């Protein structure tokens, strides 16, 4: 059985997973609740991300393309 901490990623790993810059994650964290994925603050200088939270973040940003019928209406 995997421990809960084995699925935690640091900022650099989470940024790589999301294919964004670590600085972008840091910016989102500084804006608390305004655009970034959930994170865990273990210590003021120790932040981790759950893979499930990163997946939820990606899914919540998915955009469904409009159909031709929706465009005409």
Backbone torsions as a table, in degrees:
resi	resn	phi	psi	omega
1	UNK	NA	130.8	179.6
2	UNK	-76.9	142.4	174.9
3	UNK	-78.4	157.2	-179.5
4	UNK	-58.1	-37.7	-176.7
5	UNK	-72.0	-18.8	-179.6
6	UNK	-69.9	-18.0	179.2
7	UNK	-100.3	14.0	178.0
8	UNK	-94.7	137.5	179.4
9	UNK	-113.6	145.0	173.8
10	UNK	-79.9	179.0	-175.2
11	UNK	-59.7	-44.5	-179.2
12	UNK	-64.3	-42.0	179.8
13	UNK	-67.6	-41.7	178.8
14	UNK	-64.7	-40.7	178.4
15	UNK	-62.7	-42.0	177.9
16	UNK	-63.6	-41.8	178.6
17	UNK	-59.6	-40.9	-179.2
18	UNK	-87.4	-5.1	-175.8
19	UNK	56.1	47.6	174.7
20	UNK	-132.0	174.6	179.5
21	UNK	-80.7	144.7	173.5
22	UNK	-56.8	-32.7	177.8
23	UNK	-62.6	-33.8	177.6
24	UNK	-65.1	-43.5	176.9
25	UNK	-61.6	-41.8	178.8
26	UNK	-62.0	-41.4	178.3
27	UNK	-62.7	-47.0	179.3
28	UNK	-60.5	-40.4	178.5
29	UNK	-62.2	-37.8	-178.2
30	UNK	-68.5	-19.5	-179.3
31	UNK	-96.7	10.1	176.3
32	UNK	25.5	101.1	174.5
33	UNK	78.0	11.6	-178.7
34	UNK	-118.8	66.4	170.3
35	UNK	118.5	-20.8	-176.4
36	UNK	-102.4	171.8	177.9
37	UNK	-73.0	158.5	174.9
38	UNK	-60.8	150.1	177.9
39	UNK	-141.8	165.3	179.3
40	UNK	-114.9	127.2	179.3
41	UNK	-104.0	100.8	-178.5
42	UNK	-79.0	-27.5	-177.3
43	UNK	-161.3	158.0	-178.9
44	UNK	-51.0	-28.1	-179.5
45	UNK	-115.4	19.2	-178.6
46	UNK	-133.0	101.1	-177.6
47	UNK	-115.4	139.9	177.9
48	UNK	-134.0	157.5	179.7
49	UNK	-125.5	135.5	173.0
50	UNK	-82.8	139.8	178.0
51	UNK	-59.7	-39.5	178.3
52	UNK	-59.6	-38.5	178.2
53	UNK	-68.4	-36.4	177.2
54	UNK	-66.7	-41.0	177.5
55	UNK	-63.3	-42.8	178.3
56	UNK	-61.8	-42.5	178.8
57	UNK	-59.1	-47.2	179.7
58	UNK	-62.4	-45.7	-178.7
59	UNK	-63.6	-36.0	-179.4
60	UNK	-70.2	-15.8	179.4
61	UNK	-98.3	-2.0	-178.9
62	UNK	-66.8	137.5	-179.6
63	UNK	-115.0	128.3	178.5
64	UNK	-88.6	124.4	179.6
65	UNK	-66.0	146.7	178.6
66	UNK	-75.2	148.7	175.9
67	UNK	-83.7	165.9	178.7
68	UNK	-60.0	-36.8	179.3
69	UNK	-63.1	-39.6	178.9
70	UNK	-67.3	-35.4	-178.5
71	UNK	-69.1	-38.6	-178.8
72	UNK	-69.0	-38.6	-176.6
73	UNK	-63.3	NA	NA
